Each structure stands twice: as C-alpha cells, then as structure tokens.
C-alpha cells in the first residue's frame, strides 16, 4: 500500500508554556536567544508564539493535502506535543487540558472535508487581482460517496466568488481562480466556506495584504545605472556599460546604482576607480549580487562583500544546506530606507516567500557601519551547552547595511529588490526609498 506524505513539525513548532509563550525554561539564556533570533522584535510573545505555531500547522498541512496521493487509503500525520495543544497539559480538574489557539487552526486544516486557497503571492498591488488555486478534498465517510458541494469565498462581507462542485469520496478538485480585491490598502482575510446539503462542512482562511502602486520619485542626485541585465530598465536614469565610467560624473551630485547580479570581472577591474570616486563624495547603491563572483567579494574596494550562508544551528541536521531567508529584521527603523515599511512587511515575499538568498560580510573599517537589516543564525557551536555567554553579532547574518566611505557613502542590500520589484510591492517600495535618498 502506498504511503501518504508525513510532515513532522515538532522541532520547528517548539513548546509553549501555559501562557502560550515559547518556553524560556529557568531563564535559559540559550532559549531566550533562540526566541529573540526567531522573532526579531518581540511585542507580545504569547500572541506571536501561538500565531507562529498556527501558521506552521496551516502551511504544512496544506502542503500535505496538496501532495496527497489518491492511490493510497493511508492518512498523513503531523505530530505536535501536549505543550503545543493544551494549557496545563498534565493537570487535573476543570482548569487542566485547556485548548490553545492552535486548535482553531487544526479544525480548519485537518477536517474530513478540506478546502484551501493556494497562493504564494499574497502581497497585492492595489487594483490587481489575486491569482490562486482553489482545492477541495472529500474524505468524509458520513457524506454521500458522490457529494455536491457549494464553495463560497468572501472578504469583509463581500462575496468574491461562489462555485458548485460534485466530488467523489477520496477525490478532490483543483481550479485556478482570479479574484478581485476591491478593498483598502492593508491586511485582509479571505474566508472560505464549503457546504453540503445546506450544512457547513469545511472552513478556512487566507491572509493577504494590499499595497499602493509605486511611482519612482525623482532625486536631487543624478541617477546612473550599471545594470547589464537591464532589470531596472523601466526606471528613469542614465546608463553606463562599464562601472569605471562613473569617474566622468560629479561625485557630489551623482548616485551609482549597481543592478542585481551586475558585479563581475568588469566591476573588479573598475573597483579602484569607483572606490576613489566614492572617497571624493560619491554615493552608490548596490543591489543583490552573486556571492563568489570577482566583483562581489570586495565591492568597489569598500571591504564589503556577499556570501552564502548555511542553515542555522537550530537545524543541525541540515547544516549542509544553503540558508534562504523568508523574513528579515528591521534594525534601523528611523532610516529613510524603511520609510512607510514595518518589520511585518519584511516576510513572505512574492512569489516564493524568500526575501534574500545571500548575506553581507564586512571587512575594513566597520566602526561607522549602520546595520539596516539582518536575520538570526541560531546558536554558535560553543553555545550549544548550557553556559553563560554574551549576545553577539556573530549570531546574525547581515542583509542590508550603509557604510560611510570617507566623504562618500555606499548602501549594499541582499534583499531581492532588483529581482522582485515588479511583482513584490514591498520590494518596489524599498527600491524607491533607496533611489530617492539624497
């Protein structure tokens, strides 16, 4: 007999205490650091921890449904421990075994009739539609073997679509939808309801966020793009074919923008000239680059470079895998780079959830560096045992920073701004912020 997918999230979900907070047993400094690295800014640990657990259960369960094998009668399995599900899991009396928030998610995603709206591009430009796949599964032995279902998708009381399907037991349907989102900018929740013979048999939700369209503002500095792949061709500015040509422009009134994956042998050859131009007051913005290329190991002789990183120490069995960040910490809230952006925007970017694939290394004088964004790495090798230690920057991978360079300045970012600005609203907004900085 064929097996179904099995997803274990025990080590990922973590335990929560009776308040719903991730465990920090006996003020264990290792656990405190892990929680801080996971969440970045902690505002309400109980709410954040339980929402994180519920999010994991929902995403993993829906992946399991999607991968379900109709040739098998086995079911999938997602184990969680008592601490995840209940308050006072080993207590007695009416105050014991009190369900936590995750039970609501469980009822949504692991019922015998299941519905999900599958979409990984959940940030939507205002005026655009939401493109998603609707999936409905019939595994309820108490319903007719061939059952008529009605599916309704609503948001804030408005019906976005209504569909009728006939599905046989142990089978499913999948249909691509394009839904209008005539709502204000900000977060919204789409509600899915499946009924059979007038009775609700399944429910689910999908959280989306609507962003305003981005118009790239003018800057007092002259914009000069070095962008061999023309990924920024739609943005106004002058173009050069060799970064060394920037020396022909006044450093006091010009900004050099290196497009995504632009740096290579030409940039390496031009590095001394561009570095000297920066020292004389030039400004440069360098978008995401390929680690290991000649021009990206020491960008324009500033001591900054890009590097791949391995999985963090909390996934020691996956240490040989390259780390891709699906969220980032916002570490310089007052910086103009983050005008109009909050830390909640720096996660789950279209279309594959990732915000960065590589990270920054710092050489030379870093005393005036401003770390703009970073992501936690987990524990160091010598921090795995229960010993006291200081919180150190080595526990983080840098994603974006600003470095004053004599009279000039360079901003380097590994956020996928140049790659995603046309399809990810937050990337477009951040790129616009960079290009209009003085």
DRENDO-1510 file (C-alpha; in Angstrom, 1 decimal, always signed):
<recs>
REC; n; res; u; v; w
REC; 1; UNK; +0.0; +0.0; +0.0 .
REC; 2; UNK; +1.3; +3.5; -0.9 .
REC; 3; UNK; +2.0; +5.9; +2.0 .
REC; 4; UNK; +0.8; +9.5; +2.2 .
REC; 5; UNK; +3.1; +12.4; +2.9 .
REC; 6; UNK; +4.1; +12.7; +6.6 .
REC; 7; UNK; +5.3; +16.1; +7.9 .
REC; 8; UNK; +6.7; +16.4; +11.5 .
REC; 9; UNK; +6.8; +19.9; +12.8 .
REC; 10; UNK; +7.6; +19.1; +16.4 .
REC; 11; UNK; +11.1; +20.6; +16.4 .
REC; 12; UNK; +10.0; +23.6; +14.3 .
REC; 13; UNK; +6.9; +24.5; +16.2 .
REC; 14; UNK; +8.5; +24.5; +19.7 .
REC; 15; UNK; +6.7; +24.2; +23.0 .
REC; 16; UNK; +4.7; +26.9; +24.6 .
REC; 17; UNK; +4.0; +27.4; +28.3 .
REC; 18; UNK; +0.6; +27.8; +30.0 .
REC; 19; UNK; +0.6; +31.5; +29.0 .
REC; 20; UNK; +1.1; +30.5; +25.3 .
REC; 21; UNK; +4.7; +31.7; +25.2 .
REC; 22; UNK; +7.6; +29.8; +23.8 .
REC; 23; UNK; +9.5; +28.1; +26.6 .
REC; 24; UNK; +12.3; +30.0; +28.3 .
REC; 25; UNK; +12.9; +27.4; +31.0 .
REC; 26; UNK; +14.5; +28.7; +34.1 .
REC; 27; UNK; +15.6; +31.8; +32.2 .
REC; 28; UNK; +17.9; +29.7; +30.0 .
REC; 29; UNK; +19.9; +32.2; +28.0 .
REC; 30; UNK; +20.1; +29.8; +25.0 .
REC; 31; UNK; +16.3; +29.6; +24.8 .
REC; 32; UNK; +16.0; +33.3; +25.2 .
REC; 33; UNK; +18.4; +33.9; +22.4 .
REC; 34; UNK; +16.7; +31.5; +20.1 .
REC; 35; UNK; +13.3; +33.1; +20.7 .
REC; 36; UNK; +14.8; +36.6; +20.0 .
REC; 37; UNK; +16.5; +35.3; +16.8 .
REC; 38; UNK; +13.3; +33.7; +15.6 .
REC; 39; UNK; +11.0; +36.7; +16.1 .
REC; 40; UNK; +13.2; +39.8; +15.8 .
REC; 41; UNK; +11.2; +42.4; +17.6 .
REC; 42; UNK; +9.0; +40.8; +20.3 .
REC; 43; UNK; +5.9; +42.8; +21.1 .
REC; 44; UNK; +3.6; +40.1; +22.6 .
REC; 45; UNK; +5.3; +36.8; +22.9 .
REC; 46; UNK; +2.2; +34.8; +23.7 .
REC; 47; UNK; +0.4; +36.0; +20.7 .
REC; 48; UNK; +3.4; +35.9; +18.4 .
REC; 49; UNK; +4.4; +32.3; +19.5 .
REC; 50; UNK; +0.9; +30.9; +19.1 .
REC; 51; UNK; +0.3; +32.7; +15.7 .
REC; 52; UNK; +3.7; +31.3; +14.6 .
REC; 53; UNK; +2.7; +27.7; +15.6 .
REC; 54; UNK; -0.7; +28.1; +13.9 .
REC; 55; UNK; +0.9; +29.5; +10.7 .
REC; 56; UNK; +3.3; +26.5; +10.6 .
REC; 57; UNK; +0.5; +24.0; +11.1 .
REC; 58; UNK; -1.6; +25.6; +8.4 .
REC; 59; UNK; +1.1; +25.9; +5.8 .
REC; 60; UNK; +2.5; +22.4; +6.4 .
REC; 61; UNK; -1.0; +20.8; +6.5 .
REC; 62; UNK; -2.0; +22.4; +3.2 .
REC; 63; UNK; +1.3; +21.2; +1.6 .
REC; 64; UNK; +0.4; +17.7; +2.8 .
REC; 65; UNK; -3.1; +18.0; +1.3 .
REC; 66; UNK; -1.6; +19.2; -2.0 .
REC; 67; UNK; +0.8; +16.3; -2.1 .
REC; 68; UNK; -1.8; +13.7; -1.2 .
REC; 69; UNK; -1.8; +10.5; -3.2 .
REC; 70; UNK; -5.3; +9.4; -4.2 .
REC; 71; UNK; -4.0; +5.9; -4.8 .
REC; 72; UNK; -3.5; +5.4; -1.0 .
REC; 73; UNK; -6.0; +5.0; +1.8 .
REC; 74; UNK; -3.5; +6.0; +4.4 .
REC; 75; UNK; -3.7; +9.4; +6.0 .
REC; 76; UNK; -0.9; +11.9; +6.6 .
REC; 77; UNK; +0.4; +12.6; +10.0 .
REC; 78; UNK; +1.6; +15.8; +11.8 .
REC; 79; UNK; +2.7; +15.3; +15.4 .
REC; 80; UNK; +2.6; +18.0; +18.0 .
REC; 81; UNK; +3.2; +17.6; +21.7 .
REC; 82; UNK; +0.9; +18.2; +24.7 .
REC; 83; UNK; +2.5; +21.6; +25.4 .
REC; 84; UNK; +1.6; +22.8; +21.9 .
REC; 85; UNK; -2.1; +21.9; +22.2 .
REC; 86; UNK; -3.1; +22.5; +25.8 .
REC; 87; UNK; -2.6; +24.7; +28.8 .
REC; 88; UNK; -1.7; +22.7; +31.9 .
REC; 89; UNK; -1.4; +19.5; +29.8 .
REC; 90; UNK; -0.7; +17.3; +32.8 .
REC; 91; UNK; -3.1; +18.9; +35.3 .
REC; 92; UNK; -6.4; +17.7; +36.7 .
REC; 93; UNK; -9.7; +19.4; +37.1 .
REC; 94; UNK; -11.6; +21.9; +35.1 .
REC; 95; UNK; -8.6; +24.2; +34.6 .
REC; 96; UNK; -6.5; +21.5; +33.0 .
REC; 97; UNK; -6.2; +20.5; +29.4 .
REC; 98; UNK; -7.5; +23.9; +28.2 .
REC; 99; UNK; -7.1; +24.1; +24.3 .
REC; 100; UNK; -4.8; +26.7; +22.9 .
REC; 101; UNK; -5.2; +28.9; +19.8 .
REC; 102; UNK; -3.8; +26.2; +17.5 .
REC; 103; UNK; -7.0; +24.1; +17.9 .
REC; 104; UNK; -8.9; +26.6; +15.8 .
REC; 105; UNK; -6.3; +26.1; +13.0 .
REC; 106; UNK; -6.4; +22.4; +13.4 .
REC; 107; UNK; -10.2; +22.4; +12.8 .
REC; 108; UNK; -9.7; +24.4; +9.7 .
REC; 109; UNK; -6.9; +22.4; +8.0 .
REC; 110; UNK; -7.3; +18.8; +9.2 .
REC; 111; UNK; -11.0; +18.0; +8.8 .
REC; 112; UNK; -12.5; +15.2; +6.7 .
REC; 113; UNK; -13.7; +17.8; +4.1 .
REC; 114; UNK; -10.9; +20.3; +3.4 .
REC; 115; UNK; -10.7; +23.5; +1.4 .
REC; 116; UNK; -7.7; +25.7; +0.7 .
REC; 117; UNK; -7.0; +28.7; -1.4 .
REC; 118; UNK; -3.4; +28.2; -2.5 .
REC; 119; UNK; -1.5; +31.3; -3.3 .
REC; 120; UNK; +2.2; +32.3; -2.6 .
REC; 121; UNK; +1.9; +35.8; -3.9 .
REC; 122; UNK; -0.1; +37.2; -1.0 .
REC; 123; UNK; +1.1; +40.8; -1.3 .
REC; 124; UNK; -1.0; +42.5; -4.0 .
REC; 125; UNK; -0.7; +45.9; -5.7 .
REC; 126; UNK; -3.9; +47.9; -5.3 .
REC; 127; UNK; -6.1; +47.4; -8.3 .
REC; 128; UNK; -4.7; +44.0; -9.2 .
REC; 129; UNK; -6.4; +40.6; -8.8 .
REC; 130; UNK; -5.4; +37.7; -6.6 .
REC; 131; UNK; -4.4; +34.6; -8.6 .
REC; 132; UNK; -4.8; +31.4; -6.7 .
REC; 133; UNK; -5.7; +27.7; -6.9 .
REC; 134; UNK; -8.9; +26.5; -5.1 .
REC; 135; UNK; -8.6; +22.9; -3.8 .
REC; 136; UNK; -11.4; +20.9; -2.2 .
REC; 137; UNK; -11.0; +17.4; -0.8 .
REC; 138; UNK; -13.7; +14.9; +0.1 .
REC; 139; UNK; -12.7; +12.4; +2.8 .
REC; 140; UNK; -15.9; +12.3; +4.9 .
REC; 141; UNK; -17.4; +8.8; +5.2 .
REC; 142; UNK; -20.6; +10.3; +6.6 .
REC; 143; UNK; -21.4; +12.2; +3.5 .
REC; 144; UNK; -22.6; +10.7; +0.2 .
REC; 145; UNK; -19.9; +8.9; -1.8 .
REC; 146; UNK; -20.6; +11.4; -4.6 .
REC; 147; UNK; -21.4; +14.6; -2.9 .
REC; 148; UNK; -22.5; +18.1; -4.1 .
REC; 149; UNK; -20.5; +20.9; -2.5 .
REC; 150; UNK; -21.0; +24.6; -2.6 .
REC; 151; UNK; -17.9; +26.8; -2.1 .
REC; 152; UNK; -18.1; +30.5; -1.2 .
REC; 153; UNK; -15.2; +32.9; -0.8 .
REC; 154; UNK; -15.9; +36.2; +1.0 .
REC; 155; UNK; -14.0; +39.1; +2.4 .
REC; 156; UNK; -15.4; +41.7; +4.8 .
REC; 157; UNK; -19.0; +40.6; +3.9 .
REC; 158; UNK; -18.4; +40.8; +0.1 .
REC; 159; UNK; -18.8; +37.6; -1.9 .
REC; 160; UNK; -15.8; +37.3; -4.2 .
REC; 161; UNK; -16.9; +34.1; -5.9 .
REC; 162; UNK; -19.2; +31.1; -5.4 .
REC; 163; UNK; -18.7; +27.7; -7.0 .
REC; 164; UNK; -20.5; +24.4; -7.1 .
REC; 165; UNK; -18.7; +21.0; -7.4 .
REC; 166; UNK; -19.6; +17.4; -7.3 .
REC; 167; UNK; -16.7; +15.3; -5.8 .
REC; 168; UNK; -16.4; +11.6; -5.2 .
REC; 169; UNK; -15.2; +10.2; -1.9 .
REC; 170; UNK; -11.4; +10.1; -1.7 .
REC; 171; UNK; -11.1; +12.5; -4.6 .
REC; 172; UNK; -10.6; +16.3; -5.0 .
REC; 173; UNK; -10.9; +19.2; -7.3 .
REC; 174; UNK; -8.5; +22.0; -8.2 .
REC; 175; UNK; -9.4; +25.1; -10.1 .
REC; 176; UNK; -7.4; +28.2; -10.8 .
REC; 177; UNK; -9.1; +31.5; -9.8 .
REC; 178; UNK; -8.5; +35.2; -10.3 .
REC; 179; UNK; -10.3; +37.1; -7.6 .
REC; 180; UNK; -10.9; +40.9; -7.4 .
REC; 181; UNK; -9.8; +42.7; -4.3 .
REC; 182; UNK; -11.8; +45.9; -4.2 .
REC; 183; UNK; -10.6; +46.8; -0.7 .
REC; 184; UNK; -8.5; +49.5; +1.0 .
REC; 185; UNK; -4.7; +49.1; +1.4 .
REC; 186; UNK; -3.7; +47.0; +4.3 .
REC; 187; UNK; -4.2; +43.4; +5.6 .
REC; 188; UNK; -7.3; +41.5; +4.8 .
REC; 189; UNK; -8.6; +37.9; +5.4 .
REC; 190; UNK; -10.4; +35.9; +2.8 .
REC; 191; UNK; -12.9; +33.4; +4.3 .
REC; 192; UNK; -13.6; +30.1; +2.5 .
REC; 193; UNK; -16.8; +28.1; +3.4 .
REC; 194; UNK; -17.8; +24.7; +2.0 .
REC; 195; UNK; -21.4; +23.5; +2.5 .
REC; 196; UNK; -23.2; +20.2; +1.6 .
REC; 197; UNK; -27.0; +20.0; +1.7 .
REC; 198; UNK; -27.1; +23.4; +3.4 .
REC; 199; UNK; -24.7; +22.5; +6.2 .
REC; 200; UNK; -21.2; +23.9; +6.6 .
REC; 201; UNK; -18.7; +21.1; +6.4 .
REC; 202; UNK; -15.3; +22.9; +6.0 .
REC; 203; UNK; -13.9; +26.4; +6.5 .
REC; 204; UNK; -10.5; +28.0; +6.0 .
REC; 205; UNK; -8.9; +31.5; +5.6 .
REC; 206; UNK; -6.2; +33.2; +3.6 .
REC; 207; UNK; -4.4; +36.3; +4.7 .
REC; 208; UNK; -3.5; +38.8; +2.1 .
REC; 209; UNK; -2.2; +42.4; +2.1 .
REC; 210; UNK; -2.9; +45.2; -0.4 .
REC; 211; UNK; -0.2; +47.8; -1.1 .
REC; 212; UNK; -0.4; +51.0; -3.1 .
REC; 213; UNK; +1.2; +51.2; -6.5 .
REC; 214; UNK; +4.7; +52.6; -6.5 .
REC; 215; UNK; +5.8; +55.6; -8.7 .
REC; 216; UNK; +9.5; +56.1; -8.6 .
REC; 217; UNK; +10.3; +59.5; -7.3 .
REC; 218; UNK; +12.9; +61.9; -8.6 .
REC; 219; UNK; +16.1; +62.5; -6.7 .
REC; 220; UNK; +18.3; +65.6; -6.4 .
REC; 221; UNK; +21.2; +63.3; -7.3 .
REC; 222; UNK; +21.8; +62.2; -10.8 .
REC; 223; UNK; +21.0; +58.5; -11.2 .
REC; 224; UNK; +23.5; +56.5; -13.1 .
REC; 225; UNK; +22.7; +52.7; -13.6 .
REC; 226; UNK; +25.2; +50.0; -14.2 .
REC; 227; UNK; +22.7; +47.2; -15.0 .
REC; 228; UNK; +24.0; +44.8; -17.7 .
REC; 229; UNK; +20.9; +42.6; -17.5 .
REC; 230; UNK; +18.5; +45.6; -17.8 .
REC; 231; UNK; +16.4; +44.5; -14.9 .
REC; 232; UNK; +15.9; +48.2; -13.9 .
REC; 233; UNK; +15.3; +49.4; -17.5 .
REC; 234; UNK; +11.8; +50.7; -16.6 .
REC; 235; UNK; +13.2; +53.2; -14.1 .
REC; 236; UNK; +14.4; +56.5; -15.4 .
REC; 237; UNK; +18.1; +57.4; -15.2 .
REC; 238; UNK; +21.3; +57.3; -17.3 .
REC; 239; UNK; +23.0; +54.0; -18.2 .
REC; 240; UNK; +26.7; +53.1; -18.4 .
REC; 241; UNK; +28.3; +49.9; -19.8 .
REC; 242; UNK; +31.3; +49.9; -17.5 .
REC; 243; UNK; +31.3; +51.0; -13.9 .
REC; 244; UNK; +34.6; +52.8; -14.4 .
REC; 245; UNK; +32.7; +55.4; -16.4 .
REC; 246; UNK; +31.3; +56.8; -13.2 .
REC; 247; UNK; +34.5; +58.8; -12.8 .
REC; 248; UNK; +33.2; +61.1; -15.5 .
REC; 249; UNK; +30.3; +62.2; -13.2 .
REC; 250; UNK; +30.5; +64.7; -10.4 .
REC; 251; UNK; +30.6; +62.6; -7.1 .
REC; 252; UNK; +28.9; +65.3; -5.1 .
REC; 253; UNK; +25.7; +65.2; -7.2 .
REC; 254; UNK; +25.6; +61.6; -8.6 .
REC; 255; UNK; +24.4; +58.2; -7.3 .
REC; 256; UNK; +25.7; +55.0; -8.9 .
REC; 257; UNK; +23.2; +52.1; -8.8 .
REC; 258; UNK; +24.6; +48.6; -9.5 .
REC; 259; UNK; +21.7; +46.4; -10.6 .
REC; 260; UNK; +21.0; +42.9; -9.4 .
REC; 261; UNK; +23.8; +40.4; -10.2 .
REC; 262; UNK; +25.7; +43.1; -12.2 .
REC; 263; UNK; +29.1; +42.8; -10.5 .
REC; 264; UNK; +31.7; +40.6; -12.2 .
REC; 265; UNK; +35.1; +40.9; -13.9 .
REC; 266; UNK; +34.3; +44.5; -15.1 .
REC; 267; UNK; +33.4; +45.6; -11.6 .
REC; 268; UNK; +36.6; +44.1; -10.3 .
REC; 269; UNK; +38.7; +45.9; -12.8 .
REC; 270; UNK; +36.8; +49.2; -12.1 .
REC; 271; UNK; +37.0; +48.8; -8.3 .
REC; 272; UNK; +40.0; +51.2; -7.7 .
REC; 273; UNK; +38.5; +53.9; -9.8 .
REC; 274; UNK; +35.0; +53.6; -8.3 .
REC; 275; UNK; +36.4; +53.4; -4.8 .
REC; 276; UNK; +38.3; +56.6; -5.3 .
REC; 277; UNK; +35.1; +58.3; -6.7 .
REC; 278; UNK; +33.3; +57.2; -3.5 .
REC; 279; UNK; +36.0; +58.7; -1.3 .
REC; 280; UNK; +35.6; +62.0; -3.1 .
REC; 281; UNK; +31.9; +62.2; -2.1 .
REC; 282; UNK; +30.1; +59.8; -4.5 .
REC; 283; UNK; +27.1; +57.8; -3.4 .
REC; 284; UNK; +26.5; +54.2; -4.5 .
REC; 285; UNK; +23.6; +51.7; -4.1 .
REC; 286; UNK; +24.4; +48.0; -4.7 .
REC; 287; UNK; +21.5; +45.6; -5.0 .
REC; 288; UNK; +21.7; +41.8; -4.6 .
REC; 289; UNK; +24.7; +40.1; -6.1 .
REC; 290; UNK; +26.0; +36.5; -6.7 .
REC; 291; UNK; +28.5; +35.5; -4.0 .
REC; 292; UNK; +31.8; +34.3; -5.3 .
REC; 293; UNK; +32.0; +36.5; -8.4 .
REC; 294; UNK; +35.0; +38.7; -8.8 .
REC; 295; UNK; +33.3; +42.0; -8.2 .
REC; 296; UNK; +31.1; +40.9; -5.3 .
REC; 297; UNK; +33.8; +39.7; -2.9 .
REC; 298; UNK; +35.1; +43.2; -2.2 .
REC; 299; UNK; +32.6; +45.6; -3.7 .
REC; 300; UNK; +34.4; +48.6; -5.2 .
REC; 301; UNK; +37.2; +48.2; -2.7 .
REC; 302; UNK; +35.0; +49.2; +0.2 .
REC; 303; UNK; +35.6; +46.0; +2.2 .
REC; 304; UNK; +32.0; +44.8; +1.8 .
REC; 305; UNK; +31.1; +41.6; +0.1 .
REC; 306; UNK; +28.4; +39.0; -0.4 .
REC; 307; UNK; +28.4; +35.4; +0.8 .
REC; 308; UNK; +26.1; +32.3; +1.0 .
REC; 309; UNK; +25.4; +31.0; +4.5 .
REC; 310; UNK; +24.4; +27.6; +5.8 .
REC; 311; UNK; +21.4; +26.6; +7.8 .
REC; 312; UNK; +21.4; +27.9; +11.3 .
REC; 313; UNK; +22.4; +25.9; +14.3 .
REC; 314; UNK; +18.8; +25.1; +15.3 .
REC; 315; UNK; +18.7; +22.8; +12.2 .
REC; 316; UNK; +21.9; +20.9; +12.8 .
REC; 317; UNK; +20.8; +18.0; +10.6 .
REC; 318; UNK; +20.5; +20.5; +7.7 .
REC; 319; UNK; +23.8; +22.4; +8.2 .
REC; 320; UNK; +25.0; +21.4; +4.7 .
REC; 321; UNK; +22.0; +23.3; +3.1 .
REC; 322; UNK; +22.2; +26.9; +2.0 .
REC; 323; UNK; +20.1; +29.3; +4.0 .
REC; 324; UNK; +17.4; +31.3; +2.3 .
REC; 325; UNK; +15.6; +34.0; +4.4 .
REC; 326; UNK; +11.8; +34.2; +4.3 .
REC; 327; UNK; +11.8; +37.1; +6.8 .
REC; 328; UNK; +14.2; +39.8; +8.0 .
REC; 329; UNK; +14.7; +42.0; +11.0 .
REC; 330; UNK; +14.3; +45.7; +10.6 .
REC; 331; UNK; +17.1; +47.1; +12.7 .
REC; 332; UNK; +17.2; +50.9; +11.8 .
REC; 333; UNK; +13.6; +52.0; +12.0 .
REC; 334; UNK; +14.3; +55.7; +11.5 .
REC; 335; UNK; +16.4; +55.2; +8.4 .
REC; 336; UNK; +14.9; +56.6; +5.1 .
REC; 337; UNK; +15.3; +53.1; +3.6 .
REC; 338; UNK; +12.4; +52.0; +5.6 .
REC; 339; UNK; +10.0; +54.9; +5.2 .
REC; 340; UNK; +6.5; +53.5; +5.1 .
REC; 341; UNK; +7.7; +50.0; +5.8 .
REC; 342; UNK; +7.3; +48.0; +9.1 .
REC; 343; UNK; +9.0; +44.7; +10.1 .
REC; 344; UNK; +5.8; +42.8; +9.3 .
REC; 345; UNK; +6.3; +43.7; +5.7 .
REC; 346; UNK; +9.8; +42.0; +5.6 .
REC; 347; UNK; +8.5; +38.5; +5.3 .
REC; 348; UNK; +6.8; +36.1; +2.8 .
REC; 349; UNK; +7.5; +38.0; -0.4 .
REC; 350; UNK; +6.1; +37.1; -3.7 .
REC; 351; UNK; +6.4; +34.6; -5.4 .
REC; 352; UNK; +8.4; +32.0; -3.4 .
REC; 353; UNK; +8.3; +33.5; +0.1 .
REC; 354; UNK; +12.0; +34.4; +0.2 .
REC; 355; UNK; +13.4; +37.9; +0.9 .
REC; 356; UNK; +17.1; +37.1; +0.5 .
REC; 357; UNK; +19.4; +34.3; -0.8 .
REC; 358; UNK; +22.8; +35.7; +0.3 .
REC; 359; UNK; +24.2; +37.9; +3.0 .
REC; 360; UNK; +26.9; +40.5; +3.6 .
REC; 361; UNK; +30.4; +40.3; +5.0 .
REC; 362; UNK; +32.3; +43.3; +6.4 .
REC; 363; UNK; +36.0; +44.0; +6.1 .
REC; 364; UNK; +38.0; +47.1; +6.6 .
REC; 365; UNK; +36.8; +49.9; +9.0 .
REC; 366; UNK; +33.3; +49.0; +10.1 .
REC; 367; UNK; +33.1; +51.4; +13.0 .
REC; 368; UNK; +30.6; +53.7; +11.3 .
REC; 369; UNK; +28.5; +51.0; +9.6 .
REC; 370; UNK; +24.7; +51.2; +10.0 .
REC; 371; UNK; +23.2; +47.7; +10.0 .
REC; 372; UNK; +19.8; +48.1; +8.3 .
REC; 373; UNK; +18.5; +44.6; +8.2 .
REC; 374; UNK; +19.7; +41.1; +9.4 .
REC; 375; UNK; +18.4; +37.6; +10.2 .
REC; 376; UNK; +19.3; +35.3; +13.1 .
REC; 377; UNK; +21.7; +32.4; +12.7 .
REC; 378; UNK; +20.9; +30.4; +15.8 .
REC; 379; UNK; +23.4; +29.3; +18.3 .
REC; 380; UNK; +27.2; +29.2; +17.8 .
REC; 381; UNK; +29.0; +25.9; +18.2 .
REC; 382; UNK; +30.2; +26.8; +21.7 .
REC; 383; UNK; +26.8; +28.0; +22.7 .
REC; 384; UNK; +25.0; +24.6; +22.4 .
REC; 385; UNK; +25.9; +23.7; +26.0 .
REC; 386; UNK; +24.2; +25.4; +28.9 .
REC; 387; UNK; +26.8; +28.0; +29.7 .
REC; 388; UNK; +26.5; +31.8; +30.1 .
REC; 389; UNK; +27.7; +33.9; +27.1 .
REC; 390; UNK; +27.1; +37.4; +25.7 .
REC; 391; UNK; +24.7; +38.1; +22.8 .
REC; 392; UNK; +27.0; +38.6; +19.8 .
REC; 393; UNK; +26.6; +39.9; +16.3 .
REC; 394; UNK; +28.0; +36.6; +15.1 .
REC; 395; UNK; +24.6; +35.2; +15.8 .
REC; 396; UNK; +23.2; +37.2; +12.8 .
REC; 397; UNK; +23.6; +37.3; +9.0 .
REC; 398; UNK; +23.6; +40.9; +7.7 .
REC; 399; UNK; +21.2; +41.5; +4.9 .
REC; 400; UNK; +21.5; +45.3; +4.3 .
REC; 401; UNK; +23.9; +48.0; +5.6 .
REC; 402; UNK; +25.1; +51.5; +5.0 .
REC; 403; UNK; +28.8; +52.4; +5.1 .
REC; 404; UNK; +30.1; +55.9; +5.1 .
REC; 405; UNK; +33.2; +55.9; +2.9 .
REC; 406; UNK; +35.5; +58.9; +3.6 .
REC; 407; UNK; +33.4; +61.7; +2.0 .
REC; 408; UNK; +31.0; +59.3; +0.2 .
REC; 409; UNK; +28.6; +56.5; +1.1 .
REC; 410; UNK; +27.6; +53.1; -0.1 .
REC; 411; UNK; +24.5; +51.1; +0.7 .
REC; 412; UNK; +24.6; +47.4; -0.1 .
REC; 413; UNK; +21.5; +45.2; +0.1 .
REC; 414; UNK; +20.9; +41.5; -0.4 .
REC; 415; UNK; +17.2; +41.9; -0.2 .
REC; 416; UNK; +15.7; +40.8; -3.5 .
REC; 417; UNK; +14.8; +44.3; -4.6 .
REC; 418; UNK; +16.2; +44.3; -8.1 .
REC; 419; UNK; +14.8; +40.8; -8.8 .
REC; 420; UNK; +11.3; +41.3; -7.4 .
REC; 421; UNK; +10.3; +45.0; -7.6 .
REC; 422; UNK; +7.9; +44.4; -10.5 .
REC; 423; UNK; +5.9; +41.7; -8.7 .
REC; 424; UNK; +6.5; +42.3; -4.9 .
REC; 425; UNK; +5.1; +45.6; -3.6 .
REC; 426; UNK; +7.4; +45.8; -0.6 .
REC; 427; UNK; +10.5; +45.3; -2.8 .
REC; 428; UNK; +9.3; +48.1; -5.1 .
REC; 429; UNK; +8.7; +50.5; -2.1 .
REC; 430; UNK; +12.1; +49.8; -0.6 .
REC; 431; UNK; +13.8; +50.2; -4.0 .
REC; 432; UNK; +12.0; +53.6; -4.5 .
REC; 433; UNK; +13.2; +54.6; -1.0 .
REC; 434; UNK; +16.8; +53.8; -1.9 .
REC; 435; UNK; +16.7; +55.7; -5.2 .
REC; 436; UNK; +15.2; +58.9; -3.8 .
REC; 437; UNK; +17.7; +59.2; -0.9 .
REC; 438; UNK; +19.9; +62.2; -1.0 .
</recs>
